[in-house]
Amino acid sequence: MTKRPAVVHLAMTTTAPTKTAPTTTAMLSTRRAFLHDGSLLLFAAGATVSTVSAGQSAELERKVRIGLLTDLHYADKPAAGTRFYRDTLTKLAETAQQFRLDQPDFVVELGDLIDAAGDIATEKQYLARINQEFTALPGEKHYVLGNHCVHTLTKSEFLDGIARSKSHYSFDSGGFHFVILDACFRSDGVPYGRDNFQWNDANIPFDQLEWLKGDLQATANRTIVLAHQRLDVQTDVGVKNAAQVRSILEQSGKVLAVFQGHSHHNALRDIAGIHYCTLEAMVEGSGVKHNGYAMMDLYANGDIRITGYRSQSGYDWRQPVSANSAPVSQP
């Protein structure tokens, strides 16, 4: 197991300049320092800064590392607006190079792996092509269903194409619990498929809500939730019954963070102690300079560090010393 660098109140590591240099929201163009929660924060150009609250252990054991990417929208068709569908192959190749260095335990794509085609056969070709590249990434692979995944295909056809049997499920890794949700259902409970839906009518159906309650009750581990449509907003890009879902997550007392895509740009909201992190879409912009992907490290005490690459923001979330949350089980 790798160890987190020892730090006391102030921690600063300088990132070596590479074409995929990681970014964090703590990177500023000017140098300044101030106090926050008893910790000294130093901001400097080109520096990744993190803090440790007073009394917190300076050395933490990393338990699991996860690669994250979303909204690849791969299609062999011309660009439309800011979406460059064919460029996804080049962007994913760059991502693969970085992930081979980072060596994640598993990789999750957060939905919209493909974009719409005019017919079923072409759509299946899109899926086979991008999935060949995705499955070549290091570590296990997990998929979140996006609305574009089932614009032309049915859910069963998409799942067959990625050799999976379920669109929502849970699993454990490194003493943490992970939940994958599927919000590709209409308000009347009908699953998306064959362009039978409106993109802004996303819902978690009753039976999946009941499954989610039981799944969270059954685990003793801190939990990460992975979704496509957003669970932190009540806008067109959000799940319509997101408030119900959030209530279940909050009542469990075990959920640390939710990672989601769909709205294509970085966003972060903290609601009732849970981080809701929306990732940058890979399809946005021409060429690798507009790429976006991330690496998430989870530590034994529940700390989360997100290293963002290219357009993806980075974050460093520390657990309060007095936090009364579920323990991390030994794997």
Buried (B, 14 or more C-beta within 10 A) or exposed (E): EEEBEEBEBBBBEEBEEEEBEBBBBBBEEEEEEEEEEEBBBBBBEEBBBBBBBEEBBEEBBBBBBBBBBBBBBBBBBEEEEEBBBBBBBBBBEBBBEBBEEBEBBBBBBBBBBBBBBEEEEBBBBBBEBBBEBBEEBBBEBBBBBBBBBBBBBBBEBBBBBBEBEEBBBBEBBBBBBBBBBBBBBBEEEEBBBEEEBEBEBBBBBEEBBEBBBEBBEEBEBBBBBBBBBBBBBEEBBBBBBBEBBBBBBBEBEBBBBBBBBBBBBBBBBEBEEBBBBBBBBBBBBEEBEBBBBBBBBBBBBBBBBBBBBBBBBBBBBBBEEEEEBBEBBEE
